[in-house]
Amino acid sequence: MKNLNKKQKEDGQSLIEIVVAVAVLAVVVIALIGTTSKSNNNSIFAKNQASATKYAQERIENIRNKRFTQDDFFTAVNSSCGFTTDTVGTNFTVTQKCTTMTINSSLAVGVTVTVTWTDAVGTHKSDLQTVFSEK
Protein backbone atom coordinates (compact mmCIF):
# COMPACT_ATOMS: atom_id res chain seq x y z
CA MET A 1 0.00 0.00 0.00
CA LYS A 2 2.83 2.39 0.66
CA ASN A 3 4.13 1.89 -2.87
CA LEU A 4 0.71 2.62 -4.34
CA ASN A 5 0.38 5.98 -2.51
CA LYS A 6 3.86 7.04 -3.60
CA LYS A 7 3.02 6.26 -7.23
CA GLN A 8 -0.20 8.26 -7.12
CA LYS A 9 1.59 11.36 -5.77
CA GLU A 10 4.17 11.32 -8.57
CA ASP A 11 1.69 11.08 -11.45
CA GLY A 12 0.63 14.29 -13.32
CA GLN A 13 0.84 17.95 -12.37
CA SER A 14 -0.57 19.51 -9.25
CA LEU A 15 -3.06 22.34 -9.44
CA ILE A 16 -0.51 24.76 -8.00
CA GLU A 17 2.03 23.94 -10.72
CA ILE A 18 -0.56 24.54 -13.43
CA VAL A 19 -1.62 27.87 -11.91
CA VAL A 20 2.01 29.01 -11.69
CA ALA A 21 2.66 27.98 -15.30
CA VAL A 22 -0.43 29.87 -16.51
CA ALA A 23 0.60 32.96 -14.49
CA VAL A 24 4.11 32.92 -15.99
CA LEU A 25 2.64 32.53 -19.47
CA ALA A 26 0.25 35.43 -18.85
CA VAL A 27 3.13 37.70 -17.75
CA VAL A 28 5.11 36.83 -20.88
CA VAL A 29 2.11 37.48 -23.16
CA ILE A 30 1.34 40.82 -21.48
CA ALA A 31 4.99 41.88 -21.83
CA LEU A 32 4.96 40.98 -25.54
CA ILE A 33 1.75 42.93 -26.11
CA GLY A 34 3.20 45.97 -24.33
CA THR A 35 6.42 45.80 -26.34
CA THR A 36 4.51 45.44 -29.61
CA SER A 37 2.29 48.40 -28.76
CA LYS A 38 5.26 50.62 -27.89
CA SER A 39 7.03 49.55 -31.06
CA ASN A 40 3.95 50.43 -33.12
CA ASN A 41 3.70 53.87 -31.47
CA ASN A 42 7.39 54.52 -32.16
CA SER A 43 6.91 53.50 -35.78
CA ILE A 44 3.98 55.89 -36.20
CA PHE A 45 5.95 58.72 -34.58
CA ALA A 46 8.95 58.10 -36.86
CA LYS A 47 6.68 58.11 -39.92
CA ASN A 48 5.06 61.39 -38.83
CA GLN A 49 8.42 62.96 -38.07
CA ALA A 50 9.75 61.97 -41.50
CA SER A 51 6.63 63.42 -43.15
CA ALA A 52 6.96 66.65 -41.17
CA THR A 53 10.60 67.02 -42.18
CA LYS A 54 9.66 66.36 -45.81
CA TYR A 55 6.97 69.08 -45.72
CA ALA A 56 9.43 71.55 -44.20
CA GLN A 57 12.08 70.72 -46.81
CA GLU A 58 9.54 71.14 -49.62
CA ARG A 59 8.57 74.58 -48.29
CA ILE A 60 12.19 75.71 -48.13
CA GLU A 61 12.83 74.35 -51.63
CA ASN A 62 9.82 76.30 -52.97
CA ILE A 63 11.28 79.50 -51.53
CA ARG A 64 14.73 78.64 -52.91
CA ASN A 65 13.29 78.01 -56.39
CA LYS A 66 11.51 81.38 -56.40
CA ARG A 67 14.80 82.99 -55.50
CA PHE A 68 16.25 81.91 -58.84
CA THR A 69 13.20 82.74 -60.97
CA GLN A 70 13.23 86.50 -60.31
CA ASP A 71 15.97 89.08 -60.77
CA ASP A 72 15.42 90.84 -57.46
CA PHE A 73 16.51 88.48 -54.67
CA PHE A 74 14.85 90.34 -51.84
CA THR A 75 11.49 90.64 -53.64
CA ALA A 76 11.56 87.00 -54.71
CA VAL A 77 12.22 85.59 -51.27
CA ASN A 78 9.94 87.96 -49.37
CA SER A 79 7.04 87.54 -51.80
CA SER A 80 7.13 83.78 -51.27
CA CYS A 81 7.78 83.87 -47.58
CA GLY A 82 6.22 86.18 -45.02
CA PHE A 83 4.53 84.56 -42.04
CA THR A 84 2.05 81.92 -43.15
CA THR A 85 0.37 78.89 -41.66
CA ASP A 86 -1.10 76.10 -43.79
CA THR A 87 -2.58 72.71 -43.12
CA VAL A 88 -0.85 69.95 -45.06
CA GLY A 89 -2.15 66.42 -45.29
CA THR A 90 -4.59 65.43 -42.61
CA ASN A 91 -2.58 66.08 -39.50
CA PHE A 92 0.19 68.62 -40.17
CA THR A 93 0.36 72.39 -39.81
CA VAL A 94 3.21 74.18 -41.59
CA THR A 95 4.29 77.63 -40.42
CA GLN A 96 6.98 79.64 -42.11
CA LYS A 97 8.58 82.83 -40.89
CA CYS A 98 11.15 84.98 -42.66
CA THR A 99 13.40 87.59 -41.14
CA THR A 100 15.56 90.05 -43.06
CA MET A 101 19.18 90.40 -41.98
CA THR A 102 22.55 91.58 -43.18
CA ILE A 103 25.50 89.22 -43.34
CA ASN A 104 28.89 90.67 -44.34
CA SER A 105 27.21 93.74 -45.86
CA SER A 106 24.94 91.54 -48.00
CA LEU A 107 21.20 91.27 -47.79
CA ALA A 108 20.03 87.93 -46.39
CA VAL A 109 16.75 86.35 -45.37
CA GLY A 110 16.50 83.79 -42.58
CA VAL A 111 13.73 81.25 -43.09
CA THR A 112 12.28 79.09 -40.32
CA VAL A 113 9.74 76.43 -41.20
CA THR A 114 7.95 74.68 -38.36
CA VAL A 115 5.72 71.67 -38.91
CA THR A 116 3.50 70.57 -36.01
CA TRP A 117 1.30 67.53 -35.60
CA THR A 118 -0.71 65.90 -32.84
CA ASP A 119 -1.02 62.21 -32.08
CA ALA A 120 -2.15 60.09 -29.15
CA VAL A 121 0.91 61.09 -27.11
CA GLY A 122 0.65 64.86 -27.66
CA THR A 123 1.79 67.67 -29.92
CA HIS A 124 5.15 67.43 -31.69
CA LYS A 125 7.10 69.72 -33.99
CA SER A 126 9.91 69.68 -36.47
CA ASP A 127 11.87 72.88 -37.22
CA LEU A 128 14.10 73.60 -40.20
CA GLN A 129 16.06 76.82 -40.62
CA THR A 130 18.13 78.21 -43.43
CA VAL A 131 19.53 81.53 -44.60
CA PHE A 132 19.33 82.79 -48.18
CA SER A 133 21.83 85.47 -49.16
CA GLU A 134 22.25 87.57 -52.26
CA LYS A 135 25.70 86.29 -53.05
ABEGO torsion letter per residue (X at the ends): XAAAAAAAAABEBBAAAAAAAAAAAAAAAAAAAAAAAAAAAAAAAAAAAAAAAAAAAAAAAAAAAAAAABABAAAAAAAABEBBBBBBEAABBBBBBBBBBBBGGBBBBBBBBBBBBBBAAEBBBBBBBBBBBAX
